[in-house]
Amino acid sequence: MAFPEPKPRPPELPQKRVKTLDCGQGAVRAVRFNVDGNYCLTCGSDKTLKLWNPLRGTLLRTYSGHGYEVLDAAGSFDNSSLCSGGGDKAVVLWDVASGQVVRKFRGHAGKVNTVQFNEEATVILSGSIDSSVRCWDCRSRKLEPVQTLNEARDGISSVKVSDHEVLAGSVDGRVRRYDLRMGHLFSDYVGSPITCICFSRDGQCTLVSSLDSTLRLLDKDTGELLGEYTGHKNQEYKLDCCLSERDTHVVSCSEDGKVFFWDLVEGALALALPVGSGVVQSLAFHPTEPCLLTAMGGSIQCWREEAYEAESGAG
């Protein structure tokens, strides 16, 4: 007789602040976990990019080479490389260990809002206020992009990549999905300027936030609206949204100093987490654990579930 599978633990929301880091790099424009969630990147208005161990609160390295504020960054699957984009219109490829600039790609006509590696970290995709998504070959000496996606009619605010798809959100109110295997473009009209987009972890849905203070969950293949999530405030800033580590909750920054969590299926507000008195500029959810990073002003905050106890020596 087979024993029944143990019931999965109910999802726990990260609502206990376990660490606050003063990043010392002006305003933190974005905070991002690396691929396994052990480290994080912060993008500063002082032109620097910093690598941290967020739970220990230790600064590991500072990356200097942008000419203006850094707006987004991402780590490669093997933790050997970083990419970043910023107000200087440049896309930079970094060597993690040495801190050196490996390549600096120029070609965008305006600030770079968003950067992502493809899965093999052979290509960087960047989205800019110039309405284009550009694809840069990390291994090539050529400095022009290998491909430019310029279907958008206004700035690109957010780009995400899966193994064969590129998802791009634009201020023109459209989410565009490029199927690279089939060579097809799919477009869904949301109607309000889009601030952030992401795939669900199971790859079946896309989550879209826009400046009408609404998040929408769309069926990736059909564009059908599966859910709407409201209660937060997002009317003027480019704010992050994401799904929790098990796709159980929708998570969003807010301009009123909180992070909002909604039950994905029910659509009900599960938690409004007070972070501080400013705008919650950015957030990142750990890939496998109930751990959240938030950015407000010049600092980041690390949140864990209520039952979490810091390891001795990690304080």
C-alpha positions as a Markdown table, in Angstrom:
| # | Residue | x | y | z |
|---|---|---|---|---|
| 1 | Met | 0.0 | 0.0 | 0.0 |
| 2 | Ala | 1.4 | 3.4 | -1.0 |
| 3 | Phe | 1.4 | 6.1 | 1.6 |
| 4 | Pro | -0.5 | 9.2 | 0.5 |
| 5 | Glu | 1.7 | 12.1 | -0.5 |
| 6 | Pro | 2.2 | 14.6 | 2.3 |
| 7 | Lys | 0.1 | 17.7 | 1.9 |
| 8 | Pro | 2.2 | 20.6 | 0.5 |
| 9 | Arg | 2.8 | 23.3 | 3.1 |
| 10 | Pro | 0.5 | 26.3 | 2.6 |
| 11 | Pro | 2.4 | 29.2 | 1.1 |
| 12 | Glu | 3.9 | 31.5 | 3.6 |
| 13 | Leu | 4.3 | 35.2 | 2.7 |
| 14 | Pro | 7.5 | 37.0 | 3.5 |
| 15 | Gln | 6.3 | 39.6 | 6.0 |
| 16 | Lys | 9.1 | 39.7 | 8.6 |
| 17 | Arg | 11.8 | 42.2 | 8.0 |
| 18 | Val | 15.1 | 40.4 | 8.7 |
| 19 | Lys | 17.6 | 42.9 | 7.2 |
| 20 | Thr | 17.8 | 46.5 | 5.9 |
| 21 | Leu | 20.9 | 47.5 | 3.9 |
| 22 | Asp | 21.9 | 51.0 | 3.2 |
| 23 | Cys | 23.4 | 50.6 | -0.2 |
| 24 | Gly | 25.3 | 53.8 | -0.4 |
| 25 | Gln | 24.7 | 54.4 | -4.1 |
| 26 | Gly | 22.1 | 57.1 | -4.2 |
| 27 | Ala | 18.6 | 56.0 | -5.0 |
| 28 | Val | 18.3 | 52.3 | -5.6 |
| 29 | Arg | 16.6 | 52.0 | -9.0 |
| 30 | Ala | 16.3 | 48.2 | -9.1 |
| 31 | Val | 17.0 | 45.2 | -6.9 |
| 32 | Arg | 17.4 | 41.7 | -8.6 |
| 33 | Phe | 18.2 | 38.2 | -7.2 |
| 34 | Asn | 20.8 | 36.1 | -9.0 |
| 35 | Val | 19.7 | 32.8 | -10.5 |
| 36 | Asp | 19.8 | 30.7 | -7.3 |
| 37 | Gly | 18.7 | 33.5 | -4.9 |
| 38 | Asn | 22.0 | 33.5 | -2.9 |
| 39 | Tyr | 23.0 | 37.0 | -4.0 |
| 40 | Cys | 21.4 | 40.2 | -5.2 |
| 41 | Leu | 22.2 | 43.1 | -7.4 |
| 42 | Thr | 21.3 | 46.8 | -6.7 |
| 43 | Cys | 21.3 | 49.5 | -9.4 |
| 44 | Gly | 22.2 | 52.9 | -8.2 |
| 45 | Ser | 21.5 | 56.5 | -9.3 |
| 46 | Asp | 25.2 | 57.1 | -8.6 |
| 47 | Lys | 26.1 | 55.1 | -11.7 |
| 48 | Thr | 27.2 | 51.9 | -9.8 |
| 49 | Leu | 26.0 | 48.4 | -9.7 |
| 50 | Lys | 26.6 | 46.4 | -6.5 |
| 51 | Leu | 26.6 | 42.7 | -5.6 |
| 52 | Trp | 25.4 | 41.6 | -2.1 |
| 53 | Asn | 24.7 | 38.7 | 0.0 |
| 54 | Pro | 21.4 | 40.1 | 1.2 |
| 55 | Leu | 20.8 | 37.8 | 4.2 |
| 56 | Arg | 24.2 | 38.4 | 5.6 |
| 57 | Gly | 24.1 | 42.0 | 4.6 |
| 58 | Thr | 27.6 | 41.9 | 3.0 |
| 59 | Leu | 28.8 | 43.9 | 0.0 |
| 60 | Leu | 30.8 | 41.6 | -2.3 |
| 61 | Arg | 31.7 | 43.9 | -5.2 |
| 62 | Thr | 31.0 | 47.3 | -6.8 |
| 63 | Tyr | 30.8 | 47.6 | -10.6 |
| 64 | Ser | 31.7 | 51.0 | -12.0 |
| 65 | Gly | 31.5 | 51.8 | -15.7 |
| 66 | His | 28.2 | 53.4 | -16.5 |
| 67 | Gly | 28.1 | 57.1 | -17.4 |
| 68 | Tyr | 24.7 | 57.7 | -15.7 |
| 69 | Glu | 22.3 | 56.0 | -13.3 |
| 70 | Val | 21.9 | 52.2 | -13.6 |
| 71 | Leu | 18.3 | 51.3 | -14.2 |
| 72 | Asp | 18.3 | 47.5 | -14.5 |
| 73 | Ala | 20.6 | 44.5 | -14.2 |
| 74 | Ala | 20.6 | 40.7 | -14.5 |
| 75 | Gly | 22.9 | 37.8 | -13.7 |
| 76 | Ser | 23.8 | 34.9 | -16.0 |
| 77 | Phe | 22.7 | 31.3 | -15.3 |
| 78 | Asp | 26.2 | 30.3 | -14.2 |
| 79 | Asn | 26.8 | 33.4 | -12.1 |
| 80 | Ser | 29.9 | 34.3 | -14.2 |
| 81 | Ser | 28.5 | 37.4 | -15.9 |
| 82 | Leu | 26.2 | 40.4 | -15.3 |
| 83 | Cys | 24.5 | 42.7 | -17.7 |
| 84 | Ser | 23.1 | 46.1 | -16.9 |
| 85 | Gly | 21.5 | 49.1 | -18.7 |
| 86 | Gly | 21.0 | 52.7 | -17.8 |
| 87 | Gly | 20.5 | 56.3 | -18.4 |
| 88 | Asp | 23.7 | 56.5 | -20.5 |
| 89 | Lys | 21.9 | 54.5 | -23.3 |
| 90 | Ala | 24.6 | 51.8 | -22.9 |
| 91 | Val | 24.2 | 48.0 | -22.2 |
| 92 | Val | 27.2 | 46.7 | -20.3 |
| 93 | Leu | 28.4 | 43.1 | -20.0 |
| 94 | Trp | 30.5 | 42.5 | -16.8 |
| 95 | Asp | 32.8 | 39.8 | -15.5 |
| 96 | Val | 31.5 | 39.0 | -12.0 |
| 97 | Ala | 34.8 | 37.9 | -10.5 |
| 98 | Ser | 37.0 | 40.7 | -11.7 |
| 99 | Gly | 34.5 | 43.5 | -11.8 |
| 100 | Gln | 35.7 | 44.5 | -15.2 |
| 101 | Val | 33.6 | 45.6 | -18.2 |
| 102 | Val | 33.8 | 42.9 | -20.9 |
| 103 | Arg | 31.7 | 44.7 | -23.5 |
| 104 | Lys | 29.8 | 48.0 | -23.7 |
| 105 | Phe | 27.1 | 48.0 | -26.3 |
| 106 | Arg | 25.9 | 51.3 | -27.7 |
| 107 | Gly | 23.1 | 51.7 | -30.2 |
| 108 | His | 20.0 | 52.7 | -28.2 |
| 109 | Ala | 18.8 | 56.2 | -28.8 |
| 110 | Gly | 17.5 | 56.7 | -25.3 |
| 111 | Lys | 17.9 | 55.3 | -21.7 |
| 112 | Val | 17.8 | 51.5 | -21.3 |
| 113 | Asn | 15.0 | 50.5 | -18.9 |
| 114 | Thr | 15.4 | 46.8 | -18.9 |
| 115 | Val | 18.0 | 44.1 | -19.6 |
| 116 | Gln | 17.9 | 40.2 | -19.6 |
| 117 | Phe | 20.2 | 37.4 | -20.6 |
| 118 | Asn | 18.9 | 34.6 | -22.8 |
| 119 | Glu | 19.0 | 31.2 | -21.1 |
| 120 | Glu | 22.5 | 30.4 | -22.3 |
| 121 | Ala | 23.8 | 33.9 | -21.5 |
| 122 | Thr | 25.1 | 34.2 | -25.0 |
| 123 | Val | 22.7 | 37.1 | -25.9 |
| 124 | Ile | 21.6 | 40.2 | -23.9 |
| 125 | Leu | 18.2 | 41.6 | -24.7 |
| 126 | Ser | 17.7 | 45.3 | -23.8 |
| 127 | Gly | 14.5 | 47.4 | -23.9 |
| 128 | Ser | 14.7 | 51.2 | -24.2 |
| 129 | Ile | 12.7 | 54.4 | -24.1 |
| 130 | Asp | 13.6 | 54.5 | -27.9 |
| 131 | Ser | 10.8 | 51.9 | -28.5 |
| 132 | Ser | 13.1 | 49.1 | -29.5 |
| 133 | Val | 14.3 | 45.8 | -28.0 |
| 134 | Arg | 17.8 | 45.0 | -29.1 |
| 135 | Cys | 19.7 | 41.7 | -29.0 |
| 136 | Trp | 23.4 | 41.8 | -28.4 |
| 137 | Asp | 25.8 | 38.9 | -29.0 |
| 138 | Cys | 28.0 | 38.6 | -25.9 |
| 139 | Arg | 30.7 | 36.6 | -27.7 |
| 140 | Ser | 31.0 | 38.8 | -30.8 |
| 141 | Arg | 33.4 | 41.6 | -31.3 |
| 142 | Lys | 30.7 | 43.3 | -33.4 |
| 143 | Leu | 29.1 | 46.2 | -31.6 |
| 144 | Glu | 25.8 | 46.4 | -33.5 |
| 145 | Pro | 22.9 | 44.3 | -32.3 |
| 146 | Val | 22.3 | 40.9 | -34.0 |
| 147 | Gln | 18.5 | 41.7 | -34.1 |
| 148 | Thr | 16.3 | 44.7 | -33.4 |
| 149 | Leu | 12.6 | 44.3 | -32.5 |
| 150 | Asn | 11.0 | 47.7 | -33.2 |
| 151 | Glu | 7.3 | 47.0 | -33.4 |
| 152 | Ala | 6.5 | 49.0 | -30.3 |
| 153 | Arg | 5.1 | 52.5 | -30.8 |
| 154 | Asp | 6.4 | 53.9 | -27.5 |
| 155 | Gly | 9.1 | 53.1 | -25.0 |
| 156 | Ile | 9.9 | 49.6 | -23.8 |
| 157 | Ser | 9.5 | 49.3 | -20.1 |
| 158 | Ser | 10.0 | 45.6 | -19.4 |
| 159 | Val | 11.5 | 42.6 | -21.2 |
| 160 | Lys | 11.5 | 38.9 | -20.1 |
| 161 | Val | 13.0 | 35.9 | -21.9 |
| 162 | Ser | 12.1 | 32.2 | -21.9 |
| 163 | Asp | 13.9 | 29.4 | -23.8 |
| 164 | His | 12.2 | 30.4 | -27.1 |
| 165 | Glu | 10.2 | 33.5 | -26.4 |
| 166 | Val | 10.7 | 37.2 | -25.8 |
| 167 | Leu | 8.1 | 39.1 | -23.8 |
| 168 | Ala | 8.1 | 42.9 | -24.2 |
| 169 | Gly | 5.9 | 45.4 | -22.4 |
| 170 | Ser | 5.5 | 49.0 | -23.8 |
| 171 | Val | 4.2 | 52.4 | -22.8 |
| 172 | Asp | 2.0 | 52.0 | -25.9 |
| 173 | Gly | -0.2 | 49.7 | -23.8 |
| 174 | Arg | 0.7 | 46.5 | -25.6 |
| 175 | Val | 2.4 | 43.2 | -24.5 |
| 176 | Arg | 4.2 | 41.7 | -27.4 |
| 177 | Arg | 5.4 | 38.1 | -27.4 |
| 178 | Tyr | 7.9 | 37.0 | -30.0 |
| 179 | Asp | 8.0 | 33.2 | -30.6 |
| 180 | Leu | 11.5 | 32.8 | -31.8 |
| 181 | Arg | 11.0 | 29.1 | -32.9 |
| 182 | Met | 8.0 | 29.9 | -35.1 |
| 183 | Gly | 9.0 | 33.4 | -36.1 |
| 184 | His | 5.6 | 34.7 | -34.9 |
| 185 | Leu | 4.6 | 37.9 | -33.0 |
| 186 | Phe | 1.6 | 37.9 | -30.7 |
| 187 | Ser | 0.3 | 41.2 | -29.3 |
| 188 | Asp | -2.2 | 41.8 | -26.5 |
| 189 | Tyr | -3.7 | 45.3 | -25.9 |
| 190 | Val | -4.0 | 46.3 | -22.2 |
| 191 | Gly | -4.7 | 50.0 | -23.0 |
| 192 | Ser | -2.7 | 51.6 | -20.2 |
| 193 | Pro | 1.0 | 52.2 | -20.3 |
| 194 | Ile | 2.7 | 49.0 | -19.1 |
| 195 | Thr | 5.3 | 49.2 | -16.3 |
| 196 | Cys | 6.3 | 45.6 | -15.8 |
| 197 | Ile | 5.6 | 42.1 | -17.3 |
| 198 | Cys | 6.7 | 38.6 | -16.3 |
| 199 | Phe | 6.0 | 35.0 | -17.1 |
| 200 | Ser | 4.4 | 32.8 | -14.4 |
| 201 | Arg | 6.9 | 30.2 | -13.2 |
| 202 | Asp | 5.0 | 27.5 | -15.0 |
| 203 | Gly | 5.2 | 29.4 | -18.2 |
| 204 | Gln | 1.5 | 29.4 | -18.9 |
| 205 | Cys | 0.6 | 33.0 | -18.0 |
| 206 | Thr | 1.9 | 36.5 | -18.3 |
| 207 | Leu | 1.5 | 39.1 | -15.5 |
| 208 | Val | 1.2 | 42.7 | -16.6 |
| 209 | Ser | 1.2 | 45.8 | -14.5 |
| 210 | Ser | 0.2 | 49.2 | -15.9 |
| 211 | Leu | -0.3 | 52.8 | -14.9 |
| 212 | Asp | -4.1 | 52.4 | -14.2 |
| 213 | Ser | -3.1 | 50.8 | -10.9 |
| 214 | Thr | -4.1 | 47.4 | -12.1 |
| 215 | Leu | -2.3 | 44.1 | -12.6 |
| 216 | Arg | -3.7 | 41.6 | -15.1 |
| 217 | Leu | -3.0 | 37.9 | -15.5 |
| 218 | Leu | -3.3 | 36.8 | -19.1 |
| 219 | Asp | -3.3 | 33.3 | -20.6 |
| 220 | Lys | 0.0 | 33.4 | -22.5 |
| 221 | Asp | -1.3 | 31.6 | -25.6 |
| 222 | Thr | -4.8 | 33.0 | -26.0 |
| 223 | Gly | -4.5 | 36.5 | -24.3 |
| 224 | Glu | -7.6 | 35.7 | -22.3 |
| 225 | Leu | -7.9 | 37.8 | -19.1 |
| 226 | Leu | -7.6 | 35.3 | -16.2 |
| 227 | Gly | -7.5 | 37.8 | -13.3 |
| 228 | Glu | -7.3 | 41.4 | -12.3 |
| 229 | Tyr | -5.6 | 42.7 | -9.1 |
| 230 | Thr | -6.2 | 46.1 | -7.6 |
| 231 | Gly | -5.8 | 48.1 | -4.4 |
| 232 | His | -2.2 | 49.3 | -4.9 |
| 233 | Lys | -1.2 | 52.7 | -6.4 |
| 234 | Asn | 0.7 | 52.9 | -9.7 |
| 235 | Gln | 0.0 | 56.0 | -11.7 |
| 236 | Glu | 3.3 | 57.6 | -12.5 |
| 237 | Tyr | 6.4 | 55.3 | -11.8 |
| 238 | Lys | 7.7 | 52.2 | -13.5 |
| 239 | Leu | 7.2 | 49.7 | -10.7 |
| 240 | Asp | 7.9 | 46.0 | -10.5 |
| 241 | Cys | 5.5 | 43.1 | -10.2 |
| 242 | Cys | 6.1 | 39.4 | -10.0 |
| 243 | Leu | 4.7 | 36.0 | -8.8 |
| 244 | Ser | 5.6 | 34.3 | -5.6 |
| 245 | Glu | 8.0 | 31.3 | -5.7 |
| 246 | Arg | 5.2 | 28.8 | -6.2 |
| 247 | Asp | 2.9 | 30.9 | -8.4 |
| 248 | Thr | 0.4 | 31.2 | -5.5 |
| 249 | His | 0.4 | 35.0 | -5.1 |
| 250 | Val | 0.7 | 38.0 | -7.3 |
| 251 | Val | 3.1 | 40.6 | -5.8 |
| 252 | Ser | 3.4 | 44.3 | -6.7 |
| 253 | Cys | 5.2 | 47.5 | -5.6 |
| 254 | Ser | 3.1 | 50.5 | -4.8 |
| 255 | Glu | 3.5 | 54.2 | -4.7 |
| 256 | Asp | 2.1 | 54.4 | -1.2 |
| 257 | Gly | 5.0 | 52.7 | 0.5 |
| 258 | Lys | 3.6 | 49.1 | 0.6 |
| 259 | Val | 4.0 | 45.8 | -1.2 |
| 260 | Phe | 0.7 | 44.1 | -2.1 |
| 261 | Phe | 0.1 | 40.4 | -2.3 |
| 262 | Trp | -3.0 | 38.9 | -3.9 |
| 263 | Asp | -4.2 | 35.3 | -4.0 |
| 264 | Leu | -3.6 | 34.4 | -7.7 |
| 265 | Val | -6.7 | 32.3 | -8.1 |
| 266 | Glu | -9.2 | 34.2 | -5.9 |
| 267 | Gly | -7.9 | 37.7 | -6.8 |
| 268 | Ala | -8.4 | 38.7 | -3.1 |
| 269 | Leu | -5.8 | 40.9 | -1.4 |
| 270 | Ala | -3.9 | 38.7 | 1.0 |
| 271 | Leu | -1.4 | 41.2 | 2.5 |
| 272 | Ala | -0.5 | 44.9 | 2.2 |
| 273 | Leu | 3.1 | 44.9 | 3.6 |
| 274 | Pro | 4.2 | 48.4 | 4.9 |
| 275 | Val | 7.8 | 49.0 | 3.8 |
| 276 | Gly | 8.1 | 52.8 | 4.5 |
| 277 | Ser | 6.8 | 56.2 | 3.6 |
| 278 | Gly | 8.2 | 56.5 | 0.1 |
| 279 | Val | 7.6 | 54.7 | -3.2 |
| 280 | Val | 8.5 | 51.1 | -3.2 |
| 281 | Gln | 10.7 | 51.4 | -6.3 |
| 282 | Ser | 11.6 | 47.8 | -7.0 |
| 283 | Leu | 11.2 | 44.2 | -5.7 |
| 284 | Ala | 12.6 | 40.8 | -6.3 |
| 285 | Phe | 11.2 | 37.4 | -5.2 |
| 286 | His | 13.5 | 34.5 | -4.4 |
| 287 | Pro | 13.3 | 31.7 | -6.9 |
| 288 | Thr | 12.6 | 28.9 | -4.5 |
| 289 | Glu | 11.9 | 30.4 | -1.0 |
| 290 | Pro | 9.4 | 32.8 | 0.6 |
| 291 | Cys | 12.0 | 35.6 | 0.6 |
| 292 | Leu | 11.4 | 39.1 | -0.8 |
| 293 | Leu | 13.7 | 42.0 | -1.5 |
| 294 | Thr | 12.3 | 45.6 | -1.7 |
| 295 | Ala | 14.0 | 48.9 | -2.6 |
| 296 | Met | 13.0 | 52.2 | -1.2 |
| 297 | Gly | 15.1 | 55.4 | -1.4 |
| 298 | Gly | 18.7 | 54.4 | -0.9 |
| 299 | Ser | 18.2 | 51.1 | 0.9 |
| 300 | Ile | 16.9 | 47.6 | 0.3 |
| 301 | Gln | 14.9 | 45.5 | 2.8 |
| 302 | Cys | 15.0 | 41.7 | 3.0 |
| 303 | Trp | 11.7 | 40.0 | 4.1 |
| 304 | Arg | 11.2 | 36.4 | 5.2 |
| 305 | Glu | 8.2 | 34.3 | 6.4 |
| 306 | Glu | 7.2 | 34.7 | 10.1 |
| 307 | Ala | 8.7 | 31.3 | 11.1 |
| 308 | Tyr | 12.1 | 32.2 | 9.7 |
| 309 | Glu | 15.0 | 32.2 | 12.1 |
| 310 | Ala | 18.3 | 33.7 | 10.9 |
| 311 | Glu | 21.2 | 31.2 | 11.0 |
| 312 | Ser | 23.7 | 32.0 | 13.7 |
| 313 | Gly | 26.4 | 34.1 | 12.4 |
| 314 | Ala | 24.2 | 35.5 | 9.6 |
| 315 | Gly | 23.1 | 38.4 | 11.7 |
